[in-house]
Amino acid sequence: MSFDLQDIITMTELRTHLAEVLNEIQMNHNKKLVTVNGKPVIQIQEAQQAEKLEKENYALKEENEILKTLLGLKKGLESYLKQEYLEHEQVEERFEMLLNNN
């Protein structure tokens, strides 16, 4: 999260100039970081911009899941081509052994 210096304001400034701050955010499509005792506490931005960022974040998460799936498929195919896999019966035997040992 990066902010220009002019986009960082104190809670006191926000209280004093709330209408102006909100108007500036709406007019310039920017965001403000509000601090208390020099520490960031809230971020204010247009609802439409926040919604857009949320949708983009969701799309990136979906893409990440797709990439993970494709990577898993690639690894599985590579193992199959190298004949580094277990037959169904072998998996059942190992699973049975695990169940019997516990």
C-alpha positions as CSV (number, residue, x, y, z in Angstrom):
1,M,0.0,0.0,0.0
2,S,1.6,3.2,-1.1
3,F,0.4,6.7,-0.5
4,D,1.7,10.1,-1.5
5,L,2.6,12.4,1.4
6,Q,-0.4,14.7,0.6
7,D,-2.7,11.7,0.9
8,I,-1.8,11.0,4.5
9,I,-3.9,13.0,7.0
10,T,-4.4,12.9,10.8
11,M,-7.7,12.0,12.4
12,T,-7.9,15.6,13.6
13,E,-7.6,16.9,10.0
14,L,-10.3,14.4,8.9
15,R,-12.7,15.6,11.6
16,T,-12.1,19.2,10.9
17,H,-12.3,19.0,7.1
18,L,-14.5,15.9,6.5
19,A,-16.6,17.4,3.7
20,E,-13.5,18.7,1.9
21,V,-11.6,15.4,2.2
22,L,-14.5,13.4,0.9
23,N,-15.1,15.8,-1.9
24,E,-11.4,15.6,-2.9
25,I,-11.5,11.8,-2.8
26,Q,-14.5,11.8,-5.1
27,M,-13.2,14.4,-7.5
28,N,-9.7,13.1,-7.8
29,H,-10.4,9.4,-7.4
30,N,-7.6,9.1,-4.9
31,K,-7.5,7.6,-1.4
32,K,-6.5,8.9,2.0
33,L,-4.7,7.2,4.8
34,V,-5.8,8.5,8.2
35,T,-3.4,8.3,11.1
36,V,-3.7,8.5,14.9
37,N,-0.5,9.3,16.8
38,G,1.4,8.8,13.6
39,K,0.1,5.3,13.0
40,P,-2.2,4.4,10.1
41,V,-5.6,3.4,11.2
42,I,-8.0,3.6,8.3
43,Q,-8.0,4.1,4.5
44,I,-10.7,6.1,2.8
45,Q,-11.5,5.6,-0.9
46,E,-14.4,5.7,-3.3
47,A,-16.7,2.7,-3.0
48,Q,-16.5,2.1,-6.8
49,Q,-12.7,2.0,-6.7
50,A,-12.7,-0.4,-3.7
51,E,-15.2,-2.6,-5.4
52,K,-13.1,-2.6,-8.6
53,L,-10.0,-3.6,-6.6
54,E,-11.9,-6.3,-4.8
55,K,-13.1,-7.8,-8.1
56,E,-9.5,-7.7,-9.5
57,N,-8.2,-9.4,-6.3
58,Y,-10.9,-12.1,-6.6
59,A,-10.0,-12.7,-10.3
60,L,-6.3,-13.0,-9.3
61,K,-7.1,-15.5,-6.6
62,E,-9.1,-17.6,-9.2
63,E,-6.2,-17.4,-11.7
64,N,-3.9,-18.5,-8.9
65,E,-6.0,-21.6,-8.2
66,I,-6.2,-22.4,-11.9
67,L,-2.4,-22.2,-12.1
68,K,-2.0,-24.4,-9.1
69,T,-4.3,-27.0,-10.7
70,L,-2.3,-26.8,-14.0
71,L,1.0,-27.2,-12.1
72,G,-0.4,-30.3,-10.3
73,L,-1.5,-31.8,-13.6
74,K,1.9,-31.1,-15.1
75,K,3.7,-32.8,-12.2
76,G,1.3,-35.7,-12.5
77,L,1.8,-36.1,-16.2
78,E,5.6,-35.9,-15.8
79,S,5.5,-38.6,-13.1
80,Y,3.3,-40.7,-15.4
81,L,5.7,-40.3,-18.3
82,K,8.7,-41.3,-16.1
83,Q,6.6,-44.2,-14.8
84,E,6.9,-42.8,-11.3
85,Y,3.4,-43.7,-10.1
86,L,1.6,-46.4,-8.1
87,E,-1.0,-48.7,-9.6
88,H,-4.5,-48.6,-8.0
89,E,-3.8,-51.9,-6.2
90,Q,-0.6,-50.6,-4.7
91,V,-2.4,-47.5,-3.4
92,E,-5.0,-49.7,-1.8
93,E,-2.4,-51.9,-0.2
94,R,-0.5,-48.9,1.3
95,F,-3.8,-47.4,2.6
96,E,-4.7,-50.8,4.1
97,M,-1.3,-51.0,5.8
98,L,-1.7,-47.5,7.2
99,L,-5.2,-48.3,8.6
100,N,-3.9,-51.5,10.2
101,N,-0.9,-49.8,11.9
102,N,-3.1,-47.3,13.7
